[in-house]
C-alpha cells in the first residue's frame, strides 16, 4: 500500500489528476471551515496552546516531536498537558484522562503511547476545545500541547508547528485526493515553525530557511534516532545495535511504515516487512513469526498488542533530536505567549 501511495502522491507526476474537481471541492470546504472558525468569536484560553500537526496525509513524526517538546517544557518548569483527538479509540465518555490501564481501543494508540512515554497528563476528546477547558478546570497543567491538531481550528492556538517527512516533502504538491496535501503550501506562511523530519542539520545549527518554495525564518531539522529495544512481555531493555545481523520481522501499522523498516535496516537487521494500515487493530495472528526471528514493532503499535504479544516481540523506541537553536527559539516564543497571557494566568492561579 505504501508503494502505491508513493507512486500516486509522492512522485513528480499527478496520475490522479482526473480527480482534480474533487481536490478543488476539498480545498473549498476546508478553507470555508477555517475561515468560519477564525471569524467566529474565539474563546481565548488562559494558558499557552501549542499545536503540532502537518499539512500532508500520513506519518511525519508528530508524536515524537510532541514528546520532545513536552520534555523541553518540563525542564523549564512548565506543566504540559497533551490534547488528542484519540483516533482509533472510542470512549463512552469525554473528556477522557488517559491512565496506564486505559485500553488503546478506548483512548487511541497515540494518546496511550504519549502517556506512557512522557508521564504527563493526556486528555482525549474529539472536541479538543472541550478537552482543553476540562484539563484547565482540573488543574492538570499550565500549557496545552495539541498533538495532530493543525486543522482543528475550533481550538485557539498561540504556537503552530508543521512537521514534514523531509524525504517525501509535499509530494506532487496537489490537494487531496490528487496529492497528499490537506491544505495549500501557502498555509506554511502562517505557522511559527516548520520541522523537517530527516532533514540535514545546517552546519551553523541555524534555520534551514526555505522549504517547498516557501521562505520560512523558522524551518528546522529533526532526526528520529533509535533509543532502545524493549521486550513487550518481560520489559528487558537492549541497545538497538542488538539487531545487527539478526533476522527481523518488522511490523508497522503507521502512516509511513517504510521509514520504520529503513531504520531497522540501518541498524543492520535482515528485515522481512509486514505493513498494516495506519491505526490497525492488531490480532494475535498478525504477530506470527518464524523460528529465530525477532519481531520488532513501533511503540505506537506495541500499546495495542499488550496481553497477546509473543515472547520474541520487541519495541524499538525512538527519540526526536532537535537543534539547540530551535529549542531555544521555541521556549522563547512560549515565554512571549505566557507574558501576553500573564493577567489571565495570574487570575487563574489566584483562583486555583
C-alpha positions as a Markdown table, in Angstrom:
| # | Residue | x | y | z |
|---|---|---|---|---|
| 1 | Unk | 0.0 | 0.0 | 0.0 |
| 2 | Unk | 2.9 | 2.4 | 0.9 |
| 3 | Unk | 4.4 | 1.8 | -2.6 |
| 4 | Unk | 1.1 | 2.6 | -4.2 |
| 5 | Unk | 0.8 | 5.9 | -2.3 |
| 6 | Unk | 4.4 | 6.8 | -3.1 |
| 7 | Unk | 3.7 | 6.3 | -6.8 |
| 8 | Unk | 0.4 | 8.2 | -6.8 |
| 9 | Unk | 1.2 | 11.1 | -4.4 |
| 10 | Unk | 4.9 | 11.4 | -3.9 |
| 11 | Unk | 6.3 | 11.4 | -7.4 |
| 12 | Unk | 6.7 | 14.4 | -9.7 |
| 13 | Unk | 3.6 | 13.5 | -11.7 |
| 14 | Unk | -0.1 | 13.5 | -10.8 |
| 15 | Unk | -1.6 | 10.2 | -12.0 |
| 16 | Unk | -4.9 | 11.1 | -10.2 |
| 17 | Unk | -5.3 | 14.4 | -12.0 |
| 18 | Unk | -8.7 | 13.2 | -13.2 |
| 19 | Unk | -9.9 | 13.7 | -9.6 |
| 20 | Unk | -9.0 | 17.4 | -9.8 |
| 21 | Unk | -12.6 | 18.5 | -9.3 |
| 22 | Unk | -12.7 | 16.7 | -6.0 |
| 23 | Unk | -9.5 | 18.3 | -5.0 |
| 24 | Unk | -11.0 | 21.7 | -5.8 |
| 25 | Unk | -14.1 | 20.8 | -3.7 |
| 26 | Unk | -11.9 | 19.6 | -0.8 |
| 27 | Unk | -10.0 | 22.8 | -0.8 |
| 28 | Unk | -13.1 | 25.0 | -0.9 |
| 29 | Unk | -14.7 | 23.1 | 2.0 |
| 30 | Unk | -11.5 | 23.1 | 4.1 |
| 31 | Unk | -10.9 | 26.8 | 3.6 |
| 32 | Unk | -14.5 | 27.6 | 4.4 |
| 33 | Unk | -14.3 | 25.7 | 7.7 |
| 34 | Unk | -11.1 | 27.5 | 8.5 |
| 35 | Unk | -12.5 | 30.9 | 7.7 |
| 36 | Unk | -15.7 | 30.3 | 9.7 |
| 37 | Unk | -13.6 | 29.1 | 12.7 |
| 38 | Unk | -11.4 | 32.2 | 12.6 |
| 39 | Unk | -14.4 | 34.6 | 12.1 |
| 40 | Unk | -16.3 | 33.1 | 15.0 |
| 41 | Unk | -15.7 | 34.7 | 18.3 |
| 42 | Unk | -12.9 | 32.6 | 19.6 |
| 43 | Unk | -12.6 | 31.7 | 23.2 |
| 44 | Unk | -9.2 | 32.7 | 24.5 |
| 45 | Unk | -7.7 | 30.2 | 26.8 |
| 46 | Unk | -5.7 | 31.5 | 29.8 |
| 47 | Unk | -2.6 | 29.4 | 29.1 |
| 48 | Unk | -0.4 | 29.0 | 26.0 |
| 49 | Unk | -1.7 | 26.5 | 23.5 |
| 50 | Unk | 0.9 | 24.7 | 21.2 |
| 51 | Unk | -0.4 | 22.8 | 18.2 |
| 52 | Unk | 1.7 | 20.2 | 16.4 |
| 53 | Unk | 0.5 | 19.0 | 13.1 |
| 54 | Unk | 1.1 | 18.9 | 9.3 |
| 55 | Unk | -0.5 | 19.8 | 6.0 |
| 56 | Unk | 0.2 | 16.3 | 4.5 |
| 57 | Unk | -1.5 | 13.0 | 5.0 |
| 58 | Unk | 0.4 | 10.2 | 6.7 |
| 59 | Unk | 3.1 | 9.9 | 9.3 |
| 60 | Unk | 5.7 | 12.6 | 9.6 |
| 61 | Unk | 6.9 | 12.2 | 13.2 |
| 62 | Unk | 4.4 | 14.4 | 15.0 |
| 63 | Unk | 4.1 | 12.3 | 18.2 |
| 64 | Unk | 7.9 | 12.0 | 18.8 |
| 65 | Unk | 8.2 | 15.8 | 18.3 |
| 66 | Unk | 5.3 | 16.3 | 20.8 |
| 67 | Unk | 7.1 | 14.1 | 23.3 |
| 68 | Unk | 10.3 | 16.0 | 22.9 |
| 69 | Unk | 8.6 | 19.4 | 23.2 |
| 70 | Unk | 6.9 | 18.3 | 26.4 |
| 71 | Unk | 10.3 | 17.3 | 27.8 |
| 72 | Unk | 11.8 | 20.6 | 26.9 |
| 73 | Unk | 8.9 | 22.4 | 28.6 |
| 74 | Unk | 9.2 | 20.3 | 31.8 |
| 75 | Unk | 12.9 | 21.1 | 32.1 |
| 76 | Unk | 12.0 | 24.8 | 32.2 |
| 77 | Unk | 9.4 | 24.3 | 34.9 |
| 78 | Unk | 6.2 | 24.1 | 32.7 |
| 79 | Unk | 3.5 | 21.6 | 33.4 |
| 80 | Unk | 2.3 | 20.5 | 30.0 |
| 81 | Unk | -0.9 | 18.7 | 29.2 |
| 82 | Unk | -1.3 | 16.8 | 25.9 |
| 83 | Unk | -4.6 | 17.1 | 24.0 |
| 84 | Unk | -5.5 | 14.4 | 21.4 |
| 85 | Unk | -8.5 | 13.5 | 19.3 |
| 86 | Unk | -7.9 | 9.9 | 20.1 |
| 87 | Unk | -8.1 | 8.5 | 16.6 |
| 88 | Unk | -8.7 | 4.7 | 16.6 |
| 89 | Unk | -10.3 | 4.7 | 20.0 |
| 90 | Unk | -13.8 | 5.1 | 21.2 |
| 91 | Unk | -15.0 | 6.0 | 24.7 |
| 92 | Unk | -18.4 | 6.3 | 26.2 |
| 93 | Unk | -17.4 | 9.5 | 28.0 |
| 94 | Unk | -15.3 | 12.5 | 27.0 |
| 95 | Unk | -13.1 | 14.2 | 28.1 |
| 96 | Unk | -11.0 | 11.2 | 28.9 |
| 97 | Unk | -7.9 | 11.3 | 31.0 |
| 98 | Unk | -5.5 | 8.5 | 29.8 |
| 99 | Unk | -4.2 | 6.2 | 32.5 |
| 100 | Unk | -1.7 | 3.3 | 32.3 |
| 101 | Unk | -4.5 | 0.8 | 32.3 |
| 102 | Unk | -6.7 | 2.6 | 29.7 |
| 103 | Unk | -7.1 | 0.3 | 26.7 |
| 104 | Unk | -5.8 | 1.6 | 23.4 |
| 105 | Unk | -9.2 | 0.7 | 21.9 |
| 106 | Unk | -10.8 | 3.3 | 24.2 |
| 107 | Unk | -8.3 | 6.2 | 24.1 |
| 108 | Unk | -6.5 | 5.6 | 20.8 |
| 109 | Unk | -3.0 | 4.3 | 20.2 |
| 110 | Unk | -1.1 | 7.6 | 20.1 |
| 111 | Unk | -2.5 | 9.1 | 23.3 |
| 112 | Unk | -1.7 | 5.9 | 25.2 |
| 113 | Unk | 1.8 | 5.9 | 23.7 |
| 114 | Unk | 2.4 | 9.5 | 24.6 |
| 115 | Unk | 1.1 | 9.0 | 28.1 |
| 116 | Unk | 3.5 | 6.1 | 28.8 |
| 117 | Unk | 6.4 | 7.8 | 27.1 |
| 118 | Unk | 6.1 | 11.2 | 28.7 |
| 119 | Unk | 4.3 | 10.6 | 32.0 |
| 120 | Unk | 2.4 | 13.9 | 31.7 |
| 121 | Unk | -1.4 | 14.1 | 31.5 |
| 122 | Unk | -3.0 | 13.2 | 28.2 |
| 123 | Unk | -6.6 | 14.3 | 27.6 |
| 124 | Unk | -8.6 | 12.7 | 24.8 |
| 125 | Unk | -11.6 | 14.4 | 23.3 |
| 126 | Unk | -12.8 | 14.7 | 19.7 |
| 127 | Unk | -13.8 | 18.3 | 20.7 |
| 128 | Unk | -10.4 | 19.4 | 21.7 |
| 129 | Unk | -11.6 | 22.8 | 23.0 |
| 130 | Unk | -13.9 | 21.0 | 25.4 |
| 131 | Unk | -10.9 | 18.8 | 26.4 |
| 132 | Unk | -8.8 | 21.9 | 26.9 |
| 133 | Unk | -11.4 | 23.6 | 29.2 |
| 134 | Unk | -11.7 | 20.4 | 31.3 |
| 135 | Unk | -7.9 | 20.0 | 31.6 |
| 136 | Unk | -7.7 | 23.6 | 33.0 |
| 137 | Unk | -10.7 | 23.1 | 35.3 |
| 138 | Unk | -8.9 | 20.0 | 36.8 |
| 139 | Unk | -5.7 | 22.0 | 37.2 |
| 140 | Unk | -3.7 | 19.4 | 35.2 |
| 141 | Unk | -1.2 | 21.9 | 33.9 |
| 142 | Unk | -0.3 | 25.4 | 32.7 |
| 143 | Unk | 0.4 | 24.8 | 28.9 |
| 144 | Unk | -1.6 | 22.8 | 26.4 |
| 145 | Unk | 0.0 | 20.8 | 23.6 |
| 146 | Unk | -2.3 | 19.5 | 20.9 |
| 147 | Unk | -1.0 | 16.5 | 19.0 |
| 148 | Unk | -2.1 | 16.5 | 15.3 |
| 149 | Unk | -4.4 | 19.5 | 15.5 |
| 150 | Unk | -3.3 | 21.9 | 12.8 |
| 151 | Unk | -6.7 | 21.7 | 11.0 |
| 152 | Unk | -8.7 | 21.6 | 14.2 |
| 153 | Unk | -9.5 | 25.3 | 14.0 |
| 154 | Unk | -12.0 | 25.5 | 16.8 |
| 155 | Unk | -9.1 | 25.2 | 19.2 |
| 156 | Unk | -7.4 | 28.6 | 19.6 |
| 157 | Unk | -3.7 | 28.4 | 19.4 |
| 158 | Unk | -0.6 | 30.5 | 20.2 |
| 159 | Unk | 2.1 | 28.5 | 18.5 |
| 160 | Unk | 1.8 | 26.3 | 15.5 |
| 161 | Unk | 4.4 | 23.7 | 14.3 |
| 162 | Unk | 4.1 | 22.0 | 10.9 |
| 163 | Unk | 6.0 | 18.7 | 10.6 |
| 164 | Unk | 7.2 | 17.1 | 7.3 |
| 165 | Unk | 9.0 | 14.0 | 6.3 |
| 166 | Unk | 12.0 | 15.6 | 4.6 |
| 167 | Unk | 12.3 | 12.8 | 2.0 |
| 168 | Unk | 8.7 | 12.9 | 0.9 |
| 169 | Unk | 8.2 | 16.6 | 1.3 |
| 170 | Unk | 4.9 | 17.9 | -0.2 |
| 171 | Unk | 4.9 | 15.1 | -2.8 |
| 172 | Unk | 3.4 | 16.3 | -6.1 |
| 173 | Unk | 2.1 | 19.4 | -4.4 |
| 174 | Unk | -1.6 | 18.7 | -5.0 |
| 175 | Unk | -4.5 | 18.8 | -2.7 |
| 176 | Unk | -6.3 | 15.6 | -1.7 |
| 177 | Unk | -7.2 | 13.3 | -3.4 |
| 178 | Unk | -4.9 | 14.2 | -6.3 |
| 179 | Unk | -2.0 | 14.7 | -3.9 |
| 180 | Unk | -1.2 | 14.3 | -0.2 |
| 181 | Unk | -1.9 | 17.9 | 0.9 |
| 182 | Unk | -4.6 | 18.7 | 3.4 |
| 183 | Unk | -4.1 | 22.4 | 2.8 |
| 184 | Unk | -2.2 | 24.5 | 0.3 |
| 185 | Unk | 1.5 | 25.1 | 0.7 |
| 186 | Unk | 0.9 | 28.8 | 1.4 |
| 187 | Unk | -0.5 | 27.6 | 4.8 |
| 188 | Unk | 3.1 | 27.3 | 5.9 |
| 189 | Unk | 3.4 | 31.1 | 6.0 |
| 190 | Unk | 1.1 | 31.2 | 8.9 |
| 191 | Unk | 2.8 | 28.7 | 11.1 |
| 192 | Unk | 5.5 | 29.6 | 13.7 |
| 193 | Unk | 7.9 | 26.7 | 12.9 |
| 194 | Unk | 8.4 | 24.2 | 10.1 |
| 195 | Unk | 10.1 | 21.0 | 11.2 |
| 196 | Unk | 11.7 | 18.6 | 8.6 |
| 197 | Unk | 12.0 | 15.1 | 9.9 |
| 198 | Unk | 15.1 | 13.6 | 8.4 |
| 199 | Unk | 16.4 | 16.9 | 7.1 |
| 200 | Unk | 20.1 | 17.7 | 7.3 |
| 201 | Unk | 21.1 | 19.8 | 10.2 |
| 202 | Unk | 22.8 | 23.0 | 8.9 |
| 203 | Unk | 26.4 | 23.3 | 10.0 |
| 204 | Unk | 25.6 | 26.5 | 11.9 |
| 205 | Unk | 22.7 | 24.9 | 13.6 |
| 206 | Unk | 20.5 | 27.7 | 12.4 |
| 207 | Unk | 17.3 | 27.8 | 10.4 |
| 208 | Unk | 17.1 | 25.9 | 7.2 |
| 209 | Unk | 15.3 | 28.8 | 5.6 |
| 210 | Unk | 13.3 | 27.7 | 2.6 |
| 211 | Unk | 11.1 | 24.7 | 2.2 |
| 212 | Unk | 8.6 | 23.7 | -0.6 |
| 213 | Unk | 9.1 | 27.1 | -2.2 |
| 214 | Unk | 8.2 | 29.0 | 0.9 |
| 215 | Unk | 10.8 | 31.1 | 2.7 |
| 216 | Unk | 10.4 | 30.5 | 6.4 |
| 217 | Unk | 12.5 | 32.1 | 9.0 |
| 218 | Unk | 12.0 | 29.2 | 11.4 |
| 219 | Unk | 12.4 | 25.9 | 9.4 |
| 220 | Unk | 14.5 | 23.4 | 11.4 |
| 221 | Unk | 15.7 | 19.8 | 11.1 |
| 222 | Unk | 14.6 | 16.9 | 13.3 |
| 223 | Unk | 16.1 | 13.5 | 13.5 |
| 224 | Unk | 14.4 | 10.4 | 14.9 |
| 225 | Unk | 17.1 | 8.3 | 16.5 |
| 226 | Unk | 16.6 | 4.7 | 17.9 |
| 227 | Unk | 16.8 | 4.9 | 21.7 |
| 228 | Unk | 16.2 | 1.3 | 22.9 |
| 229 | Unk | 14.8 | -2.1 | 22.3 |
| 230 | Unk | 12.2 | -3.2 | 24.9 |
| 231 | Unk | 10.7 | -6.6 | 25.2 |
| 232 | Unk | 6.9 | -6.2 | 25.4 |
| 233 | Unk | 6.4 | -9.1 | 27.9 |
| 234 | Unk | 9.5 | -9.1 | 30.0 |
| 235 | Unk | 10.4 | -5.4 | 29.9 |
| 236 | Unk | 14.0 | -6.4 | 29.1 |
| 237 | Unk | 15.9 | -3.5 | 27.6 |
| 238 | Unk | 18.7 | -3.8 | 25.0 |
| 239 | Unk | 20.6 | -1.5 | 22.8 |
| 240 | Unk | 19.2 | -1.0 | 19.2 |
| 241 | Unk | 22.5 | -2.3 | 17.9 |
| 242 | Unk | 21.5 | -5.7 | 19.2 |
| 243 | Unk | 19.6 | -6.1 | 15.9 |
| 244 | Unk | 22.7 | -6.0 | 13.8 |
| 245 | Unk | 22.9 | -9.2 | 11.7 |
| 246 | Unk | 19.6 | -10.5 | 13.1 |
| 247 | Unk | 16.6 | -11.9 | 11.1 |
| 248 | Unk | 13.8 | -9.5 | 11.9 |
| 249 | Unk | 10.1 | -9.4 | 11.1 |
| 250 | Unk | 9.3 | -5.7 | 11.1 |
| 251 | Unk | 5.6 | -5.0 | 11.9 |
| 252 | Unk | 4.2 | -1.5 | 11.4 |
| 253 | Unk | 0.7 | 0.0 | 11.3 |
| 254 | Unk | 1.7 | 3.6 | 11.0 |
| 255 | Unk | 1.4 | 6.3 | 8.4 |
| 256 | Unk | 4.8 | 5.8 | 6.8 |
| 257 | Unk | 5.9 | 2.2 | 7.5 |
| 258 | Unk | 8.8 | 2.4 | 5.0 |
| 259 | Unk | 10.7 | 4.8 | 7.3 |
| 260 | Unk | 10.5 | 2.3 | 10.2 |
| 261 | Unk | 11.7 | -0.5 | 8.0 |
| 262 | Unk | 14.6 | 1.6 | 6.7 |
| 263 | Unk | 15.6 | 2.3 | 10.3 |
| 264 | Unk | 15.7 | -1.4 | 11.1 |
| 265 | Unk | 18.0 | -2.0 | 8.1 |
| 266 | Unk | 20.2 | 0.9 | 9.1 |
| 267 | Unk | 20.7 | -0.9 | 12.4 |
| 268 | Unk | 21.9 | -3.9 | 10.4 |
| 269 | Unk | 18.8 | -6.1 | 10.6 |
| 270 | Unk | 17.7 | -8.5 | 7.9 |
| 271 | Unk | 14.2 | -7.3 | 7.6 |
| 272 | Unk | 11.0 | -9.1 | 6.4 |
| 273 | Unk | 8.5 | -6.2 | 6.1 |
| 274 | Unk | 4.9 | -6.5 | 7.3 |
| 275 | Unk | 2.9 | -3.3 | 6.8 |
| 276 | Unk | -0.6 | -2.7 | 8.0 |
| 277 | Unk | -2.9 | 0.3 | 7.7 |
| 278 | Unk | -2.4 | 3.3 | 10.0 |
| 279 | Unk | -4.0 | 2.7 | 13.4 |
| 280 | Unk | -4.5 | -1.0 | 12.6 |
| 281 | Unk | -6.1 | -3.1 | 15.4 |
| 282 | Unk | -3.7 | -5.9 | 15.8 |
| 283 | Unk | -4.8 | -9.5 | 16.4 |
| 284 | Unk | -2.6 | -12.4 | 17.7 |
| 285 | Unk | -2.3 | -13.9 | 14.2 |
| 286 | Unk | -0.8 | -10.6 | 12.9 |
| 287 | Unk | 2.2 | -11.2 | 15.1 |
| 288 | Unk | 3.2 | -14.7 | 13.8 |
| 289 | Unk | 6.9 | -15.0 | 13.1 |
| 290 | Unk | 9.4 | -17.7 | 12.0 |
| 291 | Unk | 11.8 | -19.6 | 14.3 |
| 292 | Unk | 14.7 | -17.5 | 15.4 |
| 293 | Unk | 13.2 | -14.2 | 14.1 |
| 294 | Unk | 12.9 | -11.1 | 16.2 |
| 295 | Unk | 9.5 | -9.5 | 16.0 |
| 296 | Unk | 10.1 | -5.7 | 16.1 |
| 297 | Unk | 7.4 | -3.0 | 16.1 |
| 298 | Unk | 6.8 | 0.6 | 16.8 |
| 299 | Unk | 5.8 | 2.0 | 20.2 |
| 300 | Unk | 2.5 | 3.1 | 18.7 |
| 301 | Unk | 1.7 | -0.4 | 17.6 |
| 302 | Unk | 3.0 | -2.1 | 20.8 |
| 303 | Unk | 0.5 | -0.4 | 23.1 |
| 304 | Unk | -2.3 | -2.3 | 21.2 |
| 305 | Unk | -0.5 | -5.7 | 21.5 |
| 306 | Unk | 0.0 | -5.9 | 25.2 |
| 307 | Unk | -1.5 | -9.1 | 26.6 |
| 308 | Unk | -1.1 | -11.2 | 23.5 |
| 309 | Unk | 2.3 | -10.4 | 22.0 |
| 310 | Unk | 4.7 | -13.3 | 21.8 |
| 311 | Unk | 7.8 | -13.5 | 23.8 |
| 312 | Unk | 10.0 | -12.5 | 20.9 |
| 313 | Unk | 8.2 | -9.2 | 20.4 |
| 314 | Unk | 10.2 | -6.1 | 20.9 |
| 315 | Unk | 9.5 | -2.4 | 20.7 |
| 316 | Unk | 12.0 | -0.1 | 19.0 |
| 317 | Unk | 11.7 | 3.2 | 20.8 |
| 318 | Unk | 12.8 | 6.4 | 19.1 |
| 319 | Unk | 13.5 | 9.9 | 20.3 |
| 320 | Unk | 13.3 | 13.2 | 18.4 |
| 321 | Unk | 16.6 | 15.1 | 18.3 |
| 322 | Unk | 16.3 | 18.8 | 17.6 |
| 323 | Unk | 18.8 | 21.6 | 17.3 |
| 324 | Unk | 19.6 | 23.7 | 20.3 |
| 325 | Unk | 18.8 | 26.9 | 18.4 |
| 326 | Unk | 15.3 | 25.6 | 17.6 |
| 327 | Unk | 14.6 | 24.5 | 21.2 |
| 328 | Unk | 15.8 | 27.9 | 22.4 |
| 329 | Unk | 13.6 | 29.8 | 20.0 |
| 330 | Unk | 10.6 | 27.6 | 20.8 |
| 331 | Unk | 11.0 | 28.2 | 24.5 |
| 332 | Unk | 11.5 | 32.0 | 23.9 |
| 333 | Unk | 8.3 | 32.0 | 21.8 |
| 334 | Unk | 6.5 | 30.1 | 24.6 |
| 335 | Unk | 7.7 | 32.7 | 27.2 |
| 336 | Unk | 6.4 | 35.5 | 24.9 |
| 337 | Unk | 3.0 | 33.9 | 24.8 |
| 338 | Unk | 2.9 | 33.5 | 28.6 |
| 339 | Unk | 3.8 | 37.2 | 29.0 |
| 340 | Unk | 0.9 | 38.2 | 26.8 |
| 341 | Unk | -1.4 | 35.9 | 28.8 |
| 342 | Unk | 0.0 | 36.9 | 32.2 |
| 343 | Unk | -3.1 | 38.7 | 33.5 |
| 344 | Unk | -5.3 | 35.6 | 32.7 |
| 345 | Unk | -2.7 | 33.2 | 34.0 |
| 346 | Unk | -2.3 | 35.1 | 37.3 |
| 347 | Unk | -6.1 | 35.4 | 37.8 |
| 348 | Unk | -6.4 | 31.7 | 37.2 |
| 349 | Unk | -3.6 | 30.9 | 39.7 |
| 350 | Unk | -5.2 | 33.1 | 42.3 |
| 351 | Unk | -8.5 | 31.2 | 41.9 |
| 352 | Unk | -6.8 | 27.8 | 41.7 |
